[in-house]
């Protein structure tokens, strides 16, 4: 059966934050001109959840309150979403978010990660945003955005030699300059949320949910269901 490209697929995105206390920078890359989804746009690492992500053994689970919030209105367990985020970060940037441990029997898609001597570790992931791609796009995703400090990486944050080629121009973008790049609309919304979140520190009090439904394209906030002011 052919893939239904109009179906909404679960996805996970990782916002890696560097130099939080001094001059915040974010890890971003540019999608290719031939990409079916958001060509030439600068984005955070991320992508669709794979079926096997649900069975990946995390060294540490998603911390609270993120795990509870990820479970709301979701078909997937928090661990599957976190595993997808960590896998996409590895595939697209070569960066390792893991804990040192042997992993002798990793499934396909994880063998390169396991060969580094790590298991995926969700301890540093804060769930900070959720958005559904608007109707009419060639592909639609229900994306969960995670924030993690670069200090959690087990790899050189400036070494992208192990990255696959889906993203080019991988580099650390100053938060103050990020909006000057060619960004998807939703990335601009996330950046606006991030500015306040970074200033406050810690996980967000509530998680915005940009639904893109047919009623008013309103943003609801996971945690108490209230709309954004």
C-alpha positions as CSV (number, residue, x, y, z in Angstrom):
1,X,0.0,0.0,0.0
2,X,1.3,3.5,-0.9
3,X,2.1,5.9,1.9
4,X,-0.6,8.4,2.6
5,X,1.4,11.6,2.5
6,X,-1.6,13.7,3.8
7,X,-1.8,11.7,7.0
8,X,-0.4,13.4,10.1
9,X,2.7,11.6,11.3
10,X,4.1,11.9,14.8
11,X,7.5,13.6,14.9
12,X,10.1,14.9,17.3
13,X,12.5,17.9,17.1
14,X,15.5,18.7,19.3
15,X,16.5,22.3,20.1
16,X,20.1,22.1,21.4
17,X,21.0,25.2,23.4
18,X,24.6,26.3,24.0
19,X,25.9,29.0,26.3
20,X,22.6,29.5,27.9
21,X,23.8,31.9,30.6
22,X,26.0,34.2,28.4
23,X,25.2,34.3,24.7
24,X,22.7,31.6,23.8
25,X,23.2,29.7,20.6
26,X,21.0,27.1,18.9
27,X,22.1,24.2,16.6
28,X,20.4,24.6,13.2
29,X,20.9,23.4,9.7
30,X,19.4,24.1,6.2
31,X,17.2,21.6,4.4
32,X,18.0,20.9,0.8
33,X,16.5,22.5,-2.3
34,X,14.9,19.2,-3.3
35,X,13.4,18.4,0.0
36,X,9.6,17.7,-0.1
37,X,9.1,19.4,3.2
38,X,10.3,22.9,3.9
39,X,13.0,23.1,1.2
40,X,15.9,25.5,1.9
41,X,14.5,26.5,5.3
42,X,16.7,26.6,8.4
43,X,15.4,24.2,11.0
44,X,16.2,22.3,14.2
45,X,17.2,18.7,13.9
46,X,14.1,16.4,13.9
47,X,11.9,14.1,11.9
48,X,9.2,11.5,12.0
49,X,8.9,8.8,14.7
50,X,9.9,5.4,13.3
51,X,7.9,2.3,14.4
52,X,11.0,0.8,16.1
53,X,11.5,3.9,18.3
54,X,8.9,2.6,20.8
55,X,11.1,-0.4,21.7
56,X,14.4,1.5,22.3
57,X,15.8,1.1,25.8
58,X,16.4,4.6,27.2
59,X,19.2,4.9,29.8
60,X,17.1,7.4,31.7
61,X,13.4,8.2,31.0
62,X,11.9,11.6,30.1
63,X,11.8,13.7,33.3
64,X,8.7,15.0,34.8
65,X,6.6,17.0,34.2
66,X,7.5,16.4,30.5
67,X,6.5,12.7,30.5
68,X,3.0,13.5,31.7
69,X,2.6,16.3,29.2
70,X,3.8,14.1,26.3
71,X,1.2,11.5,27.2
72,X,-1.7,14.0,26.7
73,X,-3.6,13.5,23.5
74,X,-0.9,11.2,22.2
75,X,-1.0,7.7,20.7
76,X,2.7,7.2,21.6
77,X,4.5,6.8,24.9
78,X,6.9,9.5,25.9
79,X,9.8,7.1,25.5
80,X,9.1,6.6,21.8
81,X,9.0,10.4,21.2
82,X,12.2,10.9,23.1
83,X,14.0,8.1,21.3
84,X,12.9,9.6,18.0
85,X,14.3,13.0,19.0
86,X,17.7,11.4,20.0
87,X,17.9,9.3,16.9
88,X,17.1,12.3,14.6
89,X,19.7,14.4,16.4
90,X,22.3,11.7,15.8
91,X,21.4,11.1,12.2
92,X,21.2,14.7,11.2
93,X,24.1,16.2,13.2
94,X,26.2,13.3,14.5
95,X,25.8,14.5,18.0
96,X,25.3,12.0,20.8
97,X,22.7,12.4,23.5
98,X,23.3,9.3,25.5
99,X,24.8,7.6,28.6
100,X,28.0,5.5,28.3
101,X,26.8,1.8,28.2
102,X,27.2,-1.3,26.1
103,X,24.4,-1.9,23.6
104,X,25.3,-5.2,21.9
105,X,22.0,-5.8,20.0
106,X,20.7,-2.4,18.6
107,X,18.1,-2.5,15.9
108,X,18.7,-1.1,12.4
109,X,18.9,2.7,12.5
110,X,20.6,2.7,15.8
111,X,23.8,0.6,15.1
112,X,26.0,3.7,14.4
113,X,24.8,5.3,17.7
114,X,25.4,2.1,19.6
115,X,28.9,1.8,18.2
116,X,29.9,5.0,19.9
117,X,29.4,3.2,23.3
118,X,26.2,4.9,24.4
119,X,22.6,4.2,24.9
120,X,20.1,7.0,24.3
121,X,19.4,9.1,27.4
122,X,16.4,11.4,27.8
123,X,17.4,12.8,31.2
124,X,18.2,16.3,29.8
125,X,15.2,16.6,27.5
126,X,12.6,19.3,28.4
127,X,9.3,19.1,26.4
128,X,8.7,22.7,25.5
129,X,6.4,23.0,22.4
130,X,4.0,21.0,20.2
131,X,2.7,21.9,16.7
132,X,0.7,20.3,13.9
133,X,1.6,21.2,10.3
134,X,-1.2,23.2,8.6
135,X,-3.5,21.5,6.0
136,X,-2.4,21.8,2.4
137,X,1.2,20.9,2.9
138,X,2.9,18.0,1.0
139,X,3.5,16.3,4.4
140,X,2.0,16.9,7.8
141,X,3.5,16.2,11.2
142,X,2.4,16.4,14.9
143,X,5.8,17.5,16.2
144,X,7.0,17.6,19.8
145,X,9.9,20.0,20.4
146,X,12.4,19.2,23.1
147,X,15.0,21.6,24.6
148,X,18.4,20.2,25.8
149,X,21.6,22.0,26.9
150,X,24.7,21.3,24.8
151,X,26.5,20.3,28.0
152,X,24.4,17.1,27.9
153,X,26.0,16.0,24.6
154,X,28.6,13.2,24.8
155,X,30.2,14.4,21.6
156,X,32.2,17.4,20.4
157,X,29.5,20.1,19.7
158,X,31.5,21.5,16.8
159,X,32.1,18.1,15.1
160,X,29.4,17.3,12.5
161,X,31.6,14.8,10.5
162,X,29.2,11.9,11.4
163,X,26.1,13.7,10.2
164,X,24.0,12.4,7.3
165,X,23.4,14.8,4.5
166,X,19.8,15.8,5.1
167,X,20.8,19.1,6.7
168,X,23.6,21.3,5.4
169,X,25.3,24.4,6.9
170,X,25.1,22.9,10.4
171,X,26.2,25.5,12.9
172,X,25.4,27.3,16.1
173,X,23.1,30.2,15.5
174,X,23.0,33.0,18.0
175,X,19.5,33.3,19.4
176,X,19.6,37.0,18.9
177,X,20.2,36.5,15.1
178,X,18.0,33.4,14.5
179,X,15.0,35.3,13.2
180,X,17.0,36.8,10.4
181,X,17.4,33.4,8.8
182,X,14.9,31.8,6.3
183,X,12.7,30.0,8.8
184,X,9.4,28.1,8.7
185,X,6.7,30.1,10.4
186,X,6.4,27.6,13.3
187,X,10.1,27.9,14.0
188,X,9.6,31.7,14.4
189,X,6.8,30.9,16.9
190,X,9.1,28.5,18.8
191,X,11.9,31.1,18.9
192,X,9.6,33.6,20.5
193,X,8.7,31.1,23.2
194,X,12.3,30.1,23.7
195,X,13.4,33.7,24.5
196,X,11.2,33.8,27.6
197,X,11.9,30.2,28.6
198,X,15.7,30.6,28.5
199,X,15.4,33.7,30.6
200,X,13.3,31.9,33.3
201,X,15.3,28.6,33.3
202,X,13.9,25.2,34.0
203,X,11.0,23.4,32.2
204,X,8.1,25.6,31.1
205,X,5.1,26.1,33.4
206,X,2.9,25.1,30.4
207,X,3.6,23.7,27.0
208,X,2.1,25.6,24.0
209,X,0.3,23.4,21.5
210,X,-0.1,25.0,18.0
211,X,-3.0,22.8,16.7
212,X,-3.6,24.3,13.3
213,X,-7.2,23.0,13.4
214,X,-10.1,24.2,11.3
215,X,-11.7,26.4,13.9
216,X,-9.3,29.2,14.7
217,X,-5.7,27.9,14.5
218,X,-5.5,28.7,18.1
219,X,-2.7,27.7,20.4
220,X,-3.6,25.7,23.4
221,X,-1.3,25.0,26.3
222,X,-0.7,21.5,27.5
223,X,-0.9,21.3,31.3
224,X,-4.2,23.1,31.9
225,X,-5.7,23.4,28.4
226,X,-6.0,27.2,28.5
227,X,-5.3,29.3,25.3
228,X,-2.3,31.6,25.0
229,X,-3.0,35.1,26.0
